[in-house]
Amino acid sequence: SISGTEQFIEAVREKQLQGALVYPVVTPRFALCCTGESMRSLGNIANDKSIHVQTHLSENHDEVKRAEELFP
């Protein structure tokens, strides 16, 4: 999925060069279902390429508590 994310970012950036008003965003589908390795890799991509990150992080109280435990 990491290489697919990188390919997606490059494809969107190609569209930007052609005048499209779109921006790539790193989107782990649901933070609590991602491994630490995948979250670090996606974070590195976002930092290296200066793009935003969005995810479903905390949709209820139990998820908020668990997300805080996993991602302090």
Buried (B, 14 or more C-beta within 10 A) or exposed (E): EEEEBBEBBEEBBEEEEEEEEEEBBBBBEEBBEBEEEBBEBBEEBBEEBEBEBEBBBBEEEEBEEBBEEEEE
